[in-house]
């Protein structure tokens, strides 16, 4: 899964009203994927900086997962809410 796929899954889980997945399910999915990416990064032989495309892709995916989790965790804990477009009036 690359960063684009992780973002697409996050959007689908959050915005698809027919989905049975909750925000907590989404956070758990992203956290599980983050763990897998971190383990993959730790298992890699140390590359020459900016020369290993696979390693750099893992770093980019980890960054995207961390960013998505940072946005979703407050929603799951009830610390933030998603504003409805009609609330702006």
C-alpha angles and dihedrals in degrees: 000000000000128000092266091053092048090052091048092051091048092051092046094050094046100042104034105096091190091059118105090209118109127208087259089056089051093050091048091050092049093045091051090050091047089054091051092049092048091050090049091051091049091049094053121099107247107270130211104269114272092356103092110076095191093050091046090049090053090050091050092048091049090052091050092049093049090050092049091048091049089057097043103041095069089051091052092049091049092243092122137025136210109245115229113231090239091057089075093074 
